[in-house]
Amino acid sequence: MKKPNIVILGAGYGGMITATRLTKQIGHDANITLVNKHDYHYQTTWLHEPAAGTLSPERTRMPINSVLDLNKIKFVKDEVQEIKREEKKVVLSNGELEYDYLVVGLGSEAETFGVPGVHEHAFSKWTVNGAREVKEHIEYMFAKYNNSPEKKDELLTVIVAGAGFTGIEFIGELSERVPELCAHYDIPREKVKLYVIEAAPTALPGFDPELVEYAMNLLESRGVEFKINCPIKEVTETGVSLANGDEIKASTIVWATGVRGSSIIEKSGFEAMRGRVKVEPDLRAPGHEDIFIIGDCALLINEEINRPYPPTAQIAMQMAEVCASNIKSLMTGGSLKTFTPDIKGTVASLGGKEAIGVVGSRKLFGTSANFMKKMIDNRYLFLLGGPGLVLKRGKNPM
């Protein structure tokens, strides 16, 4: 009897957990293939640290062959171009793969909301190399300041577009590092300007107001200036133009207004909203018995508030568990599980030993929230590779 071909697209949180679970639950009963454009997996939720220069980029990534058993799963380093659903094929840059079951976990892309100039003049790629680029650019601007005949203040001005989790975590790390940068490059602290610009009426939209106030007060004490309810009209070579007519000059603009799903989703003909497919309760794409969509490419509605669940690592990991179980059920004739998110808590780091969060019904501030943030990071490593991976790659929570 021919073994079914299971193809997993993307080695993010969802793809990696799906791969580990399938190799354990199915083993050699199927031909399992993981496709990813890099030969490493990286933790997106850590990238604000190397982007600000407070963590080595190498700490955020791990070789796929150090986590997965490549005797049980085939790894293909290649880039996905298109999914041909009728032919049950995936088109890669360097070939094609046929599948019986497909898992789409292709991750996200920056959402520009139609603002011109983002891709040309802002840093918007939250990848390992994107984080490196931001860090090196900021350091170059600091180095350039005192070496310029005319000391331009915009060289030391950083704008973060978006006051969601990514923006707040990045500016938190950077605001902690600025005094070190100023000492290193012989620059007065007051010359450095840090802005967070948010179109919504509040920072961290949807988060507990008391925690938001704590975060904003802390960041303002480090010199961060917030412009809330203030949409950006255009990003230019010299800064940003705001909807209220103001302009802010800056040499560093970091775009963190949110994400959309992969453009491969639309290119492959799926019915989607901003690159995200509204999946069935069992995580399959509507009308497809053999395609599962998880992570940032999946749209799942929270019925209580009639809004989509945010595309978080926590939900991607939970989707992966159900996805792997459902593929096994399809192979063995079992019943499929319905996916229901179990939000255990949400924690945002603010740089240094500071963070805010909600775990269960409990609000966390400061060092206790920072401890929980690191424990959450370590829990993912435990789920992926057990205690050995935590010891090897984890963060010290103290």
C-alpha positions, -999 to 999 in steps of 0.1 A, spaced: 0 0 0 13 34 -10 23 57 19 5 90 19 26 122 12 22 148 39 38 182 30 42 210 56 49 244 43 68 267 66 90 261 97 75 286 120 58 278 154 29 260 137 50 241 111 76 229 136 51 217 162 31 199 134 63 183 122 74 170 156 39 157 164 35 139 131 69 122 133 59 109 168 23 99 160 28 86 125 65 79 121 73 59 90 36 53 81 37 84 58 62 103 38 65 136 57 82 166 41 89 200 56 96 229 32 112 261 44 133 288 27 159 287 55 176 256 70 168 270 105 138 278 126 136 311 144 116 325 172 97 355 159 87 365 195 123 371 204 132 393 174 126 426 191 157 419 212 183 414 184 167 443 165 174 466 194 208 450 199 202 434 233 205 398 222 225 380 196 205 371 165 220 336 168 201 331 200 168 334 181 174 307 156 182 269 156 191 245 128 161 224 117 182 193 118 191 199 155 154 197 164 137 173 139 146 137 133 155 138 96 153 100 96 116 103 100 110 136 81 124 149 49 135 185 49 135 206 17 152 240 17 133 259 -10 108 287 -14 71 281 -21 58 298 -52 22 285 -55 -2 258 -44 -19 240 -72 -49 227 -53 -66 208 -82 -34 190 -91 -24 185 -54 10 200 -60 32 226 -45 53 246 -68 87 255 -54 115 277 -68 134 246 -77 108 219 -84 74 206 -73 61 184 -46 29 162 -47 8 158 -16 -20 138 -2 -23 161 29 -10 196 30 -3 218 60 0 255 51 20 274 78 37 300 57 37 328 83 30 365 78 40 396 59 40 432 70 6 449 67 10 484 52 -27 494 52 -20 511 19 4 537 33 28 547 6 66 544 11 66 517 37 85 491 17 109 517 3 118 537 34 109 516 65 122 485 82 93 460 80 108 425 79 106 407 112 131 380 103 166 372 117 182 392 89 156 419 92 165 423 129 202 424 121 195 452 96 177 473 121 204 470 147 232 477 123 214 507 108 207 523 142 244 518 153 255 533 120 233 564 125 248 569 160 283 566 146 275 589 117 261 617 140 294 630 154 312 625 121 289 647 101 299 683 95 263 693 103 250 673 132 215 663 120 190 655 148 171 631 125 201 607 126 192 601 162 155 600 158 137 566 157 100 562 148 82 530 156 49 528 136 24 508 156 19 505 193 9 469 193 30 441 209 58 442 183 62 480 184 60 482 222 84 453 228 109 467 203 108 503 217 111 488 252 143 471 244 157 500 224 149 526 252 168 504 276 198 503 253 199 540 243 220 551 274 246 525 264 246 537 228 250 573 239 280 565 261 296 544 234 292 570 206 297 601 229 262 615 223 241 635 249 210 614 258 187 644 252 196 644 215 180 609 210 143 611 201 121 580 203 85 581 189 58 555 189 30 565 165 -4 546 166 -35 551 145 -58 535 171 -71 555 201 -48 536 225 -15 518 227 -17 480 229 -53 479 216 -75 454 234 -51 451 264 -60 459 300 -60 497 304 -42 496 338 -14 476 322 -13 499 292 -9 529 315 19 512 333 37 504 301 33 539 287 44 556 319 75 534 321 85 540 285 78 577 287 102 578 318 128 564 294 122 592 269 97 576 245 71 600 231 37 585 221 15 599 194 -18 580 198 -48 583 175 -25 597 149 -24 578 116 6 580 93 -2 593 59 31 585 41 66 573 48 93 592 30 130 592 27 133 618 54 106 607 79 68 604 81 39 626 72 10 624 96 -27 626 88 -30 658 109 -5 675 86 26 672 109 59 658 97 86 642 118 121 638 104 138 605 112 165 584 97 151 552 113 115 541 108 105 507 121 71 494 107 52 474 133 15 481 126 5 444 123 7 416 98 -13 399 71 -10 363 60 12 351 32 6 364 -3 10 328 -15 -25 322 -2 -41 347 -26 -18 337 -54 -30 301 -50 -66 311 -54 -79 306 -18 -107 329 -7 -89 350 18 -90 383 38 -56 399 40 -39 366 32 -58 347 58 -83 319 51 -113 315 73 -108 279 82 -133 252 92 -135 242 129 -112 213 121 -86 237 106 -92 226 70 -96 252 42 -133 254 31 -140 229 3 -108 210 8 -106 177 26 -68 175 23 -55 211 31 -50 224 66 -41 260 73 -26 271 106 -9 300 122 -8 335 106 -25 323 74 -56 310 93 -85 333 102 -104 321 132 -133 341 147 -137 346 184 -175 342 186 -177 360 220 -166 393 205 -172 385 168 -136 394 160 -107 373 147 -83 359 172 -49 376 169 -23 356 150 -1 346 180 26 320 185 4 305 213 -25 299 190 -3 286 161 12 260 185 -23 249 196 -35 247 160 -5 225 152 -14 200 179 -49 196 165 -38 196 129 -14 167 135 -41 148 154 -66 154 126 -42 142 98 -36 110 118 -74 106 121 -79 110 84 -53 83 78 -67 59 103 -104 66 100 -108 83 134 -129 113 142 -116 149 137 -111 173 165 -126 208 166 -100 235 173 -108 258 203 -81 283 214 -71 281 250 -56 315 258 -34 309 288 -21 344 291 -5 373 272 28 390 283 47 418 266 82 427 276 92 463 281 130 459 281 154 452 309 136 433 337 102 450 330 71 435 314 33 435 317 8 407 312 -23 388 321 -21 351 331 -55 337 338 -73 365 356 -42 378 372 -24 410 361 14 410 362 37 440 363 74 445 363 98 417 373 70 391 379 57 397 344 93 395 330 98 361 348 65 348 332 75 361 298 107 340 299 89 310 312 65 312 283 94 313 259 110 283 276 77 264 275 77 266 237 112 251 236 100 223 260 70 215 237 93 215 207 123 196 219 118 186 256 140 196 286 172 192 266 163 220 242 153 243 272 187 237 288 204 244 255 184 273 241 163 286 269 164 319 288 173 323 325 141 336 340 158 352 370 
